[in-house]
Amino acid sequence: MIEKERGKRAAAAETVWLFGLHAVRDALNNPRREKLRLVVTKNAEAKLADAIASAGLAPEIADPRRFPVPLDPGSVHQGAALEVKPLDWGSFDDIVLRGEGRACLVLLDRVSDPHNVGAILRSAEVFGARAVIAPARHSAPETGALAKTASGALERQPYLRVANLGNTMERLREMGFSLIGLDGDGAVEIGEALADHADRPVALVMGAEGPGLRERTRDLCDLLARIPASGRFGSLNVSNAAAVSLYAVSQAKPE
């Protein structure tokens, strides 16, 4: 109980610095996003003028040579950074079950690279997934680097961090989802797997590059599917594999 309360307090105190013109503009325009502090150069202020006005947040004007924001070295901030609270997407059940058409989710098993997760969020938004779900530990948190790679998708595509991915998979199965794990040695091709399950909502389960899916995650999948490759040694990174799989979901029809 004490640890749980500590976790709640830590989450309440957590903030994120978003950076880059695109990520900052989308966050400023998002009414769901709690905005705390905006730091911009004069040049960036002019480019973001409409978004700043709509957000009603007074910017701090900074010297581009001494940008006073705690960003990682090498971060391409383009003269704009916004301190925010992580997004609260609301009820898990509402997110998973709401919407029209076939429900599709992307589950990430310890994918820790923020650039991969950002790219996956972007693909999930393009192809109409309802959420990207990852374990709270050992996966990429909501960061400026993730938001910049997502190119605005972080503001619109739910990114849900859950306590236990395996338990979440079991819950999704009870909700009627087919759990399809992506694996290079999968027994069937992704298109065939999706056609066989086209009458049910689907959760695509993807592992980290290198380790792939953990043993329990693999065991909880209804089946393992592969993306067909023409070359013997060809392979895709997890963000590209997610994009291909999400496209396959959009094209799947019952056989």
N, C-alpha and C positions, 0 to 999 in steps of 0.2 A: 504494500500500500504506500509506504514512504517513497519507494523508488518510482512508483507510478506518478505520485504528486510532483516529485522532482522533475520527472520527464515532462509533465504538463507545464510546469513553470519555465523550464528551459525552452520548450516550444513557443511559449508566449513571448519570451524575450528574444527569439531568433529574428534576425533581419538578413536581407540579401541585397547586395549591390548589383543592380543590372547596369550594363554599359553598352554603348554603341547606339547610333541614332535610331535604327530600326527597333531594337528591343525597348529602348526608353520610350519612343513614341507610342508603341503598342501598349506599354504598361500605363502611360499617362492617359491613354484613351479608354482604359479598361475600368469601368466603375466598380468592379468587384475587387480591384487591387487596392490595398491600403498603402498609401504613399507617404513617406516620412521626410525625405530630404532630396532635393534636386540640385546637382552641381553641373554647371555647363560653362563652356567658353562663350564669348560673345558670338562667334561664328555659329556654334551649335544652337545657341538661343534663337538666332534668327531662323534657322532651319526648322526648329521645333515650336515656333511661335504659336501656331494654332493649337497644338496639343497641350502646350503649357497653359494657354488661356482656358481651354476646356477643363483642365484638371484643377485650376484654381490654386496652384502651388507656386509660391514665390521662389524663383531660382536663386542660387548663389552663383555669382559670376566668378570664374576662376581663370588664372593665368595658365595658358596651355603648357608652359614650360614647368610649372609646379602644380600639377593637378592633385588637389588635396583629398584623394579618395583611396581607401585601402584595397587596391586591386593587385592581382598578381602581376609580376614583371612581364612585360610583353603583351599585356592585354590591349587590344586595339579599341580604345574607348571613344574615339572620334569626337572628343570634347564633351561627352555627355555621360552622366552616371546618375542613377536614381536608387536611393535606399528604400526598400519596400519590405512588407511582411509577406511570408509565403502565402500563396493563395489557399483559401478554404473552399473546397469544391462542394461541401455539404455531404449529404447521405450517400454512402456507398451504393445502397440498393437503388436509389433514385438515379444515380449516374449510370449504373449498369443496365437498368431495365427501361429507362426512358428512351424516347426517340422512335422514329419510324423505320421500317425495313429490318433487314437482318442485322441483329446485334453482333458486333465484332469488337474484341478486346485484344490488346497486346500485353502479354505477361513477360517481364524480363527477369531472368534468374541471375542476379549478381552482375549485371552489366554496369560497370563502374565508370566508364569513360564518358564524361559529360558531352563530348562532341558526338559520340554514337547515340546517346539518349536524345540529344537535341534533334539530330537528324531523324530519329525514329518518331519523335513527336510531330515533326513536320509532315512525314509520310502519313502518320495516323490521321492528322487533320485533313490532308488532301483526299484520302480514301474513305473518310467518314467513320473511323473507329470511334467508339464511345469513350475509351480511356486507355491509357498506358499505365500498367500496374507493376510495381517493383517492391521488393522488401525494403524496409526502412534502413536496415543495416547492409553494408557491403554493396550498395548501389549508388549511382550518381545522385547527389542531392540537387535541389533547386539552386543553381548558381548563375552568375553572370555569363560564364562561358557556355553553359547549357542553353540559357535563354538566347544568346547571340546566335548559336548554331541553329536553334529552333526557328529563328527568323520570324518571331511573332507568335508561333504556334503555342508557346508556353502559356500565353494569355487566353487561349481559346480551347486547347486540348487538355482535358483533365489528366494530371500526372499524380497518381495515387500511390503513396508509400504505405505499405501494410506491415503489420508486426510479423506475420509468418506467411510466406508465399504458398507453402503446401496447404495450410489450413484454408487459405483463400481459394485455392484450386478446388478443394473439396466442397466448399460453399458454392462455387460457381457450378459445379456438376449438379448439386442439388437444385440449382436454379434452372437447369436444363441445358447448360452450355456443353458443347463438345470441346475437349481439351486436346489440341493438336500440337505436339512438340516438333520443332524443326531440328533435324539431325541429318548430317551427311550420309549416314548409314540407314536412314529411314526405310521401312519396308515398301512404301508406296510414294509416288510422286505427289507433290502438294495439290495439284489440280484434281487428281483422282480422289485424294482424301477429302477435299472440300466438296466435291460432287456427291460423295457418299454421305456427307453430313449436311447437305444443303438445306434440309428442312429444319435445322436447329441453329441457334446462336452459336458462335464459335469464339474460342479464345486461342490465339496463337502464342505458343510458349517458346521463348528463345533464350538460349544460354549465352554466357560470356564467351568472347573469343578465346580460343585455347582450351579452357576446361569444358566448355559446352554446358549442357544441362547436368545438374547434380543428380545423384542416384535417386533420391526421393522424388524430385521433380519429374524425372523420366518415368518412374513407376506410377505416378499419378496421372500421366497423360493417357488419353484413350487410345492414341496411336502415335507413332513417330513417322513423320513425312520428310521427304528430301526435295530440294530444288534441283531439277535435272540440269546437268552440265554437259556440254559437248566435249570438253577436254578432260583428260584423265585426272589432271592435277588442279583443275580450276576450282575456285571457291570464292564465296562472297563474304565480306565482313558483315557483322550483325545488322548494321543499319541498312545496308543494301539488301540483305536477305529479308528484312522486315518489309521494305518497300515492295519487293517482288511478291512476297506472300500476301500483303494487303491488296495488291492489284489482283492477285489470283482470287481472293475472296470476292472482290467486286465483280468478277467475271463468272463465278461458279454458278452453275445451274444444275438442278437435280437430273440424274441420268435416267 
